[in-house]
Amino acid sequence: MTKSIVLTVCDELDIPPEEFFGPRRSRDLTNARLVAVQRLHAAGFSYKAAARLIKRRYSTVMYLLRPEYRAQRVEYYRRYNAAKRSAVSEVQA
C-alpha cells in the first residue's frame, strides 16, 4: 500500500520513480513529494515513517507538512545570512 501511494503520485504527475527518489530538488519533484507525504500522512503514517518511504529526512517532511516549522526555519536562515553579511562587511571595512 505504501509503495502504491508513492507510485500513484509518480504516475499521476508523470514523474519517473528514479527522479522522485533521487537527489534533485526541482519544483515539480518537490511538489510531487509534498503530495505523496500529504497522502501518506492522511493514510495514518507518522512523519518519520513518511520520511523513510520517500527517502528523505524527518525535517524535510516537517518542512513540507507544517507551515509553522517552515516559517521558523526561514526566519532562522534569514537571521543567519544577515549576520554573515554583516560580519563580512565589517571585515572588509
C-alpha positions in Angstrom: 0.0 0.0 0.0 2.8 2.5 0.9 4.6 2.0 -2.4 1.3 2.2 -4.2 0.7 5.7 -2.8 4.1 6.9 -3.9 3.9 5.2 -7.3 0.4 6.5 -7.8 1.7 10.1 -7.3 4.5 9.4 -9.7 2.1 8.1 -12.3 -0.4 11.0 -11.8 2.3 13.7 -12.1 4.3 11.9 -14.9 7.5 11.7 -12.8 9.8 8.7 -13.0 10.3 7.0 -9.6 14.1 7.2 -10.1 13.8 11.0 -10.2 11.2 11.1 -7.3 13.7 9.2 -5.0 16.8 11.0 -6.4 18.7 13.9 -5.0 17.2 16.7 -7.3 15.1 19.4 -5.7 13.3 20.9 -8.7 9.9 22.4 -8.2 8.0 19.6 -9.9 9.8 17.0 -7.8 9.3 18.9 -4.6 5.5 19.3 -5.4 5.3 15.5 -6.1 7.0 14.7 -2.8 4.6 17.1 -1.0 1.6 15.4 -2.5 3.0 11.9 -1.6 3.7 13.0 2.0 0.3 14.5 2.4 -1.3 11.3 1.2 0.9 9.1 3.4 0.1 11.3 6.4 -3.6 11.1 5.7 -3.3 7.3 5.5 -2.0 7.3 9.0 1.8 7.3 8.6 3.9 9.3 11.0 6.2 12.0 9.8 9.2 9.7 10.4 7.6 6.8 8.5 6.7 9.1 5.6 10.3 10.4 5.5 11.6 6.9 5.3 9.2 6.0 2.5 10.2 8.9 0.3 13.9 8.5 1.3 14.2 11.9 2.9 14.9 13.2 6.3 12.3 13.8 9.0 13.0 17.5 8.9 12.0 17.6 5.2 8.6 16.1 6.0 8.2 18.6 8.8 9.1 21.4 6.4 6.5 20.1 3.9 3.6 19.5 6.2 3.9 22.1 9.0 3.8 25.8 7.9 4.9 27.0 11.3 8.0 24.8 11.1 8.7 26.2 7.7 8.3 29.8 8.9 10.6 29.1 11.8 13.3 27.7 9.6 13.0 30.6 7.0 13.4 33.1 9.8 16.4 31.3 11.3 18.2 31.4 7.9 17.3 35.0 7.2 18.9 36.0 10.5 21.9 33.7 9.9 22.5 35.2 6.5 22.1 38.7 7.7 24.7 38.1 10.5 27.0 36.5 8.0 26.7 39.5 5.6 27.3 42.0 8.4 30.4 40.1 9.6 31.8 40.1 6.0 31.2 43.8 5.6 32.9 44.6 9.0 36.0 42.6 7.9 36.1 44.4 4.5 35.8 47.9 6.2 
